[in-house]
Amino acid sequence: MKRLLRYTTLVLLTLGILSVEAPAQSEGGELIQAVAWEINPADAGKWVEGIQQIVAAAKQANLSSNYAWHFWQEDIFRYRLIYPVDNMAYFDDPMQWMRQYEGTPGQPTLMKAFEMLNNVASTTLSDMVVEHVPAWSHETAMDMATLPNAHVDEIWLRGGTEEAFDALMKDLVSFFGEMGYTYPVHGYRPRLGGTGEHLIVTFFDSKENFYGKSNLDRLVEEKGASERWPALLARFSSLATRAHHYDSEYRPNMSYMPSEAASDA
């Protein structure tokens, strides 16, 4: 049993469902714990299978949507877990996720998944809690939950530029609204962990459309805003010390998000 508890804790830490520290500050918008890691190529198949076993265990346990999660794949062997939490108080009792399985048909399935994942070699790339900022977000008629792709911009700011970045993000959202930009865009500020990166996530349907007919640069040109857009980008450059961007694909077979009916059962 002690060995089981050791590797259970190890796997939960790896998955980001446990946190080793809790912040004192109060929260504003929706909070998300995001953990990214790279899997040893030889263990990639075992890793996916192990996560799928956890999904199966969650279904068997009829896990509430309060404990749901999403997986995204950023590269061949790079994955990111997105785990929404209600508030920072969650981290005062991180084992609550584990307790949801106790005494349910999903408990033995979960233990088998942990045994499998315990033998997977991986490197944690980042572990952070971010806060969704509605004022930094552009909403559209598209249902974000149905969009299978995301374009992520990570931005590290110069010291003392948070207010200027806030103003820039609000101007950016206003610009997207004026342009009638097709895709929803969400902005996130760092709250805990990570290396201070701010995130801008654009959810989209397909790369063919995102980089083709629905491309932002094409829309800007059509709307006659070819001078305003570079000016906004220049403001980003003036505030950032570095930036990184990439595309990510949603992995429904590794994610758990029950229907409202199931979560209310």
Phi, psi and omega in degrees: 000321179298320179296320179299316180295323180296310184282337173297313179298318179300314181293319179297321176296319179297320181282347178089007183277340170255152174231139184270355179213152180231134181278160182263339187289156180276159185254162178245277181279188180301138181255143180222129170269127182237123180236126179244141178208163178246131184263140173305125183310323181292338183256003187300316180296318179295322179298310180299316179298320179296317179294320178297327176294323177293321176299315179299319179296320180297320178294318179296327180274357184052049183299136180294155177294346175295342182241025181281166180209165179229144174243138175234147179248123186259340180203183184303318183239017180247128182231157176226128174270130175247115186235100179293142174231147184294317182196174183293341179296341178306322185286353174286339180220064186294339180284000179299328178299315180297322183292340180295341182266344187299129178075011180251164176298342181279346184298310179296327178294319179297318180296322178295322179296318180297320178299318180293313184289336179297337182259013179263130178272128180211160176239124177284123182269324177198154178214114187210159171247128179239158181244126176290132180248105182305323181292344178261014189236139180252115181261147179226181179289344179291139176277110183304327183293343182260358183270123189272000183226156177217142172252123186247127172250123176255130185229127176257125186266152169292151180301139176078015183248013183300316180295319179295324178292320178301314179296320180296315181297321178294322176293323179296315179298319177298319179297315178301319179296316179297323181283343186067040183301136189295320194258146175290141180231129179242136177254143182226139174253148180289142179238325184202139178074197182064201180233026177089010182286139171265147185241139170236116186243122177254121181265133184216166186278306181212153178295327179301317179280316184299318180263000182246249187296334180257017181300136183297318180300321178294319179296317180300318180294318180296327182273001178070031182247031185293343177269326182289321183296312177299329179293322176294317179297323179295324177295321175301312182299326182286339183262339189266146170268331173196165181210155181213142177217155183196164175260152182221144181246136180287140180243088182297331181288348178248003184252157177226112177217092183293159175291162179301323181296318181291320184288338179271353184291000000 
